Amino acid sequence: MNKSLQLLLVIALAGLASPAMSFAAPKGNDPLVVSHGEEIDLAGYLVPGKTTIVDFTSQYCGPCQSYTEPLHKLHQKRADVAVVKVDINRPGIQKIDWKSPVAGQYGLRSIPQFKVFGPGGKLLAEGKEARAMVDRWIKQNR
């Protein structure tokens, strides 16, 4: 195959790449905490080859805090699952920051709120369906 044809093939394949396939770093030992109130591109935090649970949270949310330890354990026990915690609070705001850029970006009206992405980066579930999935996985991994 000549170089021009190879270049055209690379360009064509690059155009087929989905934004959801742009992945972050490999899974670490602890859940990754991101945003701190700022808008984010979730696709940049998905872990390649893992089911990624995105947890929208605030330290000022009691129900959110009840998920902290179970999600940490799930992240550590399940090699196929990664947890990414999106802190909706901007620095200095000492209550749930409903007016933060990230809360507005994702239309958050209640937290905890979850989005579950498959190993290939496709959104599998959000809202009540995602919460039910997360609750089931937590219960299975006690």
C-alpha positions as CSV (number, residue, x, y, z in Angstrom):
1,M,0.0,0.0,0.0
2,N,1.5,3.4,-0.9
3,K,1.9,6.1,1.7
4,S,-0.9,8.3,0.3
5,L,-3.4,5.5,0.6
6,Q,-2.1,4.7,4.1
7,L,-2.5,8.3,5.2
8,L,-6.1,8.4,3.8
9,L,-6.9,5.2,5.7
10,V,-5.6,6.7,8.9
11,I,-7.5,9.9,8.5
12,A,-10.7,8.0,7.7
13,L,-10.4,5.7,10.7
14,A,-9.6,8.7,12.9
15,G,-12.8,10.3,11.8
16,L,-14.8,7.2,13.0
17,A,-13.4,7.4,16.5
18,S,-16.1,8.3,19.0
19,P,-15.4,11.1,21.6
20,A,-16.5,8.5,24.2
21,M,-13.5,6.5,23.3
22,S,-11.0,9.1,24.5
23,F,-9.8,7.5,27.7
24,A,-8.1,8.7,30.8
25,A,-5.2,7.1,32.7
26,P,-5.3,3.5,33.9
27,K,-7.3,2.7,37.1
28,G,-5.5,3.6,40.3
29,N,-5.7,2.2,43.8
30,D,-8.3,4.7,44.9
31,P,-11.3,6.3,43.1
32,L,-10.3,9.4,41.1
33,V,-11.8,12.7,42.4
34,V,-12.3,15.3,39.7
35,S,-14.0,18.6,38.8
36,H,-14.3,20.5,42.1
37,G,-17.3,22.4,40.6
38,E,-15.8,23.1,37.2
39,E,-17.3,21.8,33.9
40,I,-15.7,18.5,32.7
41,D,-15.6,16.2,29.8
42,L,-16.5,12.8,31.3
43,A,-15.1,10.9,28.3
44,G,-11.7,12.1,29.4
45,Y,-12.0,10.2,32.7
46,L,-13.3,6.8,31.5
47,V,-10.9,4.0,32.2
48,P,-10.0,1.8,29.2
49,G,-11.4,-1.7,29.4
50,K,-13.3,-1.1,32.7
51,T,-16.8,-0.3,33.6
52,T,-16.6,3.2,34.9
53,I,-19.0,4.5,37.5
54,V,-19.2,8.3,37.6
55,D,-20.5,9.5,41.0
56,F,-21.7,13.1,41.2
57,T,-21.1,14.0,44.9
58,S,-20.6,16.7,47.5
59,Q,-19.0,16.4,50.9
60,Y,-22.1,18.3,52.2
61,C,-24.5,15.6,51.1
62,G,-25.3,13.0,53.7
63,P,-26.6,10.3,51.2
64,C,-23.5,10.9,49.0
65,Q,-21.2,10.3,52.0
66,S,-23.0,7.0,52.7
67,Y,-21.7,5.8,49.3
68,T,-18.1,6.9,49.9
69,E,-16.8,3.7,51.6
70,P,-18.9,1.2,49.6
71,L,-17.7,2.7,46.3
72,H,-14.1,2.7,47.5
73,K,-14.4,-1.0,48.3
74,L,-16.1,-1.7,45.0
75,H,-13.3,0.1,43.2
76,Q,-10.6,-1.9,45.0
77,K,-12.3,-5.3,44.9
78,R,-13.5,-5.4,41.3
79,A,-10.7,-5.3,38.8
80,D,-13.3,-4.7,36.0
81,V,-14.8,-1.6,37.7
82,A,-13.4,2.0,38.2
83,V,-15.0,4.7,40.2
84,V,-14.7,8.4,39.3
85,K,-16.1,10.9,41.8
86,V,-17.2,14.2,40.4
87,D,-17.1,16.8,43.3
88,I,-19.8,19.3,42.3
89,N,-18.6,21.8,44.9
90,R,-16.4,24.8,44.0
91,P,-13.7,25.6,46.5
92,G,-15.1,27.8,49.4
93,I,-18.7,26.8,49.0
94,Q,-19.8,25.1,52.2
95,K,-23.1,23.6,51.2
96,I,-24.2,21.5,48.2
97,D,-23.2,23.8,45.3
98,W,-26.2,23.5,43.0
99,K,-25.0,26.6,41.1
100,S,-21.6,25.2,40.2
101,P,-20.7,24.9,36.5
102,V,-20.6,21.1,36.6
103,A,-24.0,20.9,38.3
104,G,-25.4,23.1,35.6
105,Q,-23.6,21.2,32.8
106,Y,-25.2,17.9,33.8
107,G,-28.6,19.3,35.0
108,L,-28.1,18.0,38.5
109,R,-31.1,18.5,40.8
110,S,-30.3,15.7,43.3
111,I,-27.3,13.8,44.3
112,P,-25.9,11.2,44.6
113,Q,-26.3,10.8,40.9
114,F,-24.6,8.1,38.8
115,K,-23.6,7.4,35.2
116,V,-22.3,4.0,34.3
117,F,-20.1,3.6,31.2
118,G,-19.2,0.3,29.7
119,P,-15.6,-0.9,29.0
120,G,-15.8,0.6,25.5
121,G,-16.9,4.0,26.7
122,K,-20.6,3.7,25.9
123,L,-23.1,5.1,28.4
124,L,-24.9,2.0,29.9
125,A,-27.1,3.7,32.5
126,E,-27.8,6.9,34.3
127,G,-30.2,8.2,36.9
128,K,-32.3,5.6,38.7
129,E,-31.2,2.8,36.5
130,A,-27.5,3.5,37.2
131,R,-28.2,3.9,40.9
132,A,-29.9,0.4,41.0
133,M,-26.9,-1.1,39.2
134,V,-24.4,0.5,41.6
135,D,-26.5,-0.6,44.6
136,R,-26.6,-4.2,43.3
137,W,-22.8,-4.3,42.7
138,I,-22.1,-2.9,46.2
139,K,-24.4,-5.5,47.8
140,Q,-22.7,-8.3,45.8
141,N,-19.3,-7.2,46.9
142,R,-19.7,-6.8,50.7
